[in-house]
Amino acid sequence: MESVYKVVEIIGTSDQSWEEAAKVAVNKASKSLRNLRVAEVKEMDLKLEEGTMIYRVKMNVSFKYED
């Protein structure tokens, strides 16, 4: 059986943690992209904004093309 997958980059943010930022990104992407298969964290950073930290996670997610 042959399959084809598409990979897209997404960025999630949270004021709580990197884990929460990743969860937010995957949950949001899953609402418009069906059959998500793999999420790979590529980069994590902090945005310092007026004394607060915003956690950001850049990820690649893949989903299967459907016939």
Residue, then its C-alpha position, 0 to 999 in steps of 0.5 A: m500500500e502506497s501513501v503520500y503525506k504533506v508536511v506543514e509548519i505551525i507555531g503554537t503559543s502559550d503563557q504557561s509552558w512549551e508543552e501547552a504551546a505544542k498542545v494548542a498548536v496541534n489541537k488547532a491544526s487538527k480542526s482544519l487538517r484531517n489525519l494528522r500523523v506526526a508532530e515534530v518540534k523544530e524550535m522552542d523560544l520565549k518571547l519577552e513581552e512587557g514583563t511576561m514570557i510567551y512560550r513559542v513552539k515551532m513544529n512540523v506536522s504531517f497528514k495523509y493525503e486522501d483519495 
